[in-house]
Amino acid sequence: MSGNRIKELENLTLTLYQNYCHGNPSPWFDILYKDCVWVGSGEPTLIGADKIIEYFGNYPITTRAEIINASYNTMKLNNTTYIVTGNVLVGVDAATPTATVLMTMAYRY
């Protein structure tokens, strides 16, 4: 697996989550596949990009979160699919961590 592809996907995951934390989920919405699935704690399971966009597009962003620390692991699932897992510490600012987010993103090329 190409080190460049791994870095590219990890940077994309970071960028998507940074945008989401700043109240801008549009870059994430733009790359969702029609048949994707959202599984998360605290939200319903959502099947299909349209359902995910509808739910999170109306999701009230009341505070701005900052990524304090993040680490990612990437694996190639097959010739066209990569899985990126992330362990992300977020907070109001660097001195005030509030949550650790564990995420998994799948990308198809």
N, C-alpha and C positions, 0 to 999 in steps of 0.2 A: 504494500500500500504506500502510496506516495506521501512523503512527509509534508509536501506542499498542500495536498488535498486535505490532510488532517488539520493542518494549521488554518486553512481556509474555512473549514467547517466549524472549528472551534471559535474562530473570530466572528463568523456569521452568527453563531449561537450567542456569543457575548453581545454583539451589536443588537440582535433582536431583543434580548432581554433588557439591555440598557434602554432601548426605545420604549419597551413596555413599562419599565419602572418610571419613566419620565412622562407617562400618559399617552404614548404614541404607539398603539399596537399595529398600525397600518403596515409597516414593513413585514411583520409576521403574517398578517392577513394576505399580503401579496404573494407569498410563496406556498400557501396551503394548497394541498392537493384536494380535489373534489371529494375523494373517498377517505380523507384522513379522520382520525379519532382523537378526541381529547379525553384523557383519564386523569383526574386530579383529586386531591383531597379538598373538601370544602366546596366543590362545584359538582354539578351533575356530569355524568359521562355524556359527551356530545359526539354525534356521528355525522360527519360531513362538514366541509369547509363552511357552507352556508350557516349551519347551526352554531359553529364556533364563532364566526364573525358576528352573528346576531347576538349571541350571549355576551361575548367580551366587548363588542362595540357599544353595548349599553351598560357595561360594567362601570360603576362610579369610581373614578380614580380620585380619591380625596386627599392623598398625600403623595409626595414625590419620594421615591426610595433611591438610595445610592448603592451601587455594588461596592462593597468594602473589600472583598476577597473572592476569588473564583478559581476553581480548578476543574479541568475537563479531561475525560478519557474518551477516545474515539476508536471504534472498531468497524471494520468492513464486514458487512453481513453477507453480501454477495456482489456480483459485478456492478450492480447499479444502486445499492443501498448501503448507507453508512448510519451508524448509531452513535450519537454523542450523548454522554451522560455528564451532568454537571453538579457540582457541589458549590453553591453560591451563598455567601454571607451578605445580607442586605441590611441597611439601616437608614435612619434619617441622615446621619453623617458618619464619618469614620470613627468618631468617639461613642456612637450610640448604635451598636448593632442590635437588630430587633428580630431577625429570623434567618434560619438557614434553609435555603430552598434546594431541594434535590429534584433534578429534572432529567428527562430523557427526551431527546429529539431524534427523529428519524428523517434522513434526507435521501431522496432518489434522484439519480442523474440519468 
